[in-house]
Amino acid sequence: MTEAKAGANAKTESASSLIDQRIRDLDGWRGETLARMRALILEVDPEVVEEWKWMGTPVWSRRGIICTGETYKQVVKLTFTQGAMLPDPANLFNSSLEGNVRRAIDIREGEKVDARAFKALVKAAVAHNAGKAKPARAAGKSKPKA
């Protein structure tokens, strides 16, 4: 394993451990909800990367951020950074609807999110991020002149 890969794996392990700890610290319905949504995200794509950003926010990425998982007293909020560009036929997005780019799902105590619809949303976010990725130019080829 290269040093760069070892560092990336350590960073992922550290973020995953921090998310595990956040779930344990939350206890009760918020911890259970965050754990359930995390499991659904990780089921969608085995290459999803867990990150820990902004002084304690769980983030799930694949070629860009898929969503963040914030917890508040009354809600667990999953914010999709490119949510406005994603199809949401089940109308899961119920927060941050006024924004031009992001959309969020606020989950309150006792609410359950449709797992199939949520996973479809995560898949759409991964596909959207993949479509934004710039293809690498072949070696030796120059950029076309305008």
Secondary structure, DSSP 8 states (H G I E B T S, - for coil): --HHHHHHHHHHHHHHHHHHHHHHHH-HHHHHHHHHHHHHHHHH-TT-EEEEETTTEEEEESSSEEEEEEE-SSEEEEEETTGGGS--TT----BSTTSSS-EEEEEETT----HHHHHHHHHHHHHHHHHHS-----TT------
